[in-house]
Amino acid sequence: MANPVYLALDLPQLDAAKTLCQKVKGHIGGVKLGLEFFCAHGHHGVHEIAHLGLPVFLDLKLHDIPNTVAGAMQAIHVLEPAIVTVHASGGRAMMEDAKAAAGENCKVVAVTVLTSLDDAALGRTGVSGTAHDQVMRLADLAEASGLDGIVCSGHEVKAVHDQWRKGFFVVPGLRPGGRATGDQKRVVTPRQARDDGASVLVIGRPISRAEDPLAAAREIEGTL
């Protein structure tokens, strides 16, 4: 992949999202559209962004019974996403059915532990051990389920990459050096994540909320 940066384009106004994407498209490799965008703009919004000519990553984090998730995957075939997320905690059967129902050219990756959770927050959900332990367990399960890869923080990507050499790894929660982390708990720089084996770098607010988004995107690209 020439440019691994996928811009998280979760803006409430479609015109603003299109304008931002058009402005920085020469310095990113794709666009991540999450729940906020999809709930606001639906299939129409995805088509509008896709017309700008960049690969689309649908970060829908599907998590339900296997039949329902498979049906959802089939429903988004027409959108031709490059990447779609499901939750690894949905279990092996759900992940297997999600992959079977996905388009031929669509990578299905499993969300392991959200980057907004640290060890203490994870423990309060009933999960024993550290976030790192849970990511490694779920990575094993995702690989056994036939998925293409996982979503994890930059703190775990090196260990997962060492374990799953052919995996496809999406790393969100990235912050260039010295930038505010906001609600993200487990963050690293884009350069570190890339060096540690990340396939896709998801970057949102450091670009979308920058005073000069174009300059911010160009600066991040220059570090990779």
Protein Blocks (a to p, Z undefined) as FASTA:
>chain_A
ZZlcdcddddfblklmmmmmmmmmmmccbdcddfklmmmnommlmmmmmmnopacdddeh
pacdfklmmmmmmmmmmnopabdcddfknojklmmmmmmmpcfklccdddfbdfkbcfkl
mmmnopgcjfklmmmmmmmmmmmnopabdcddfklmmmmmmmmmmbccddehiacehiae
kjafbdcdfklmmmnopabdcdfklmmmgmblmlmmmmmmmmZZ
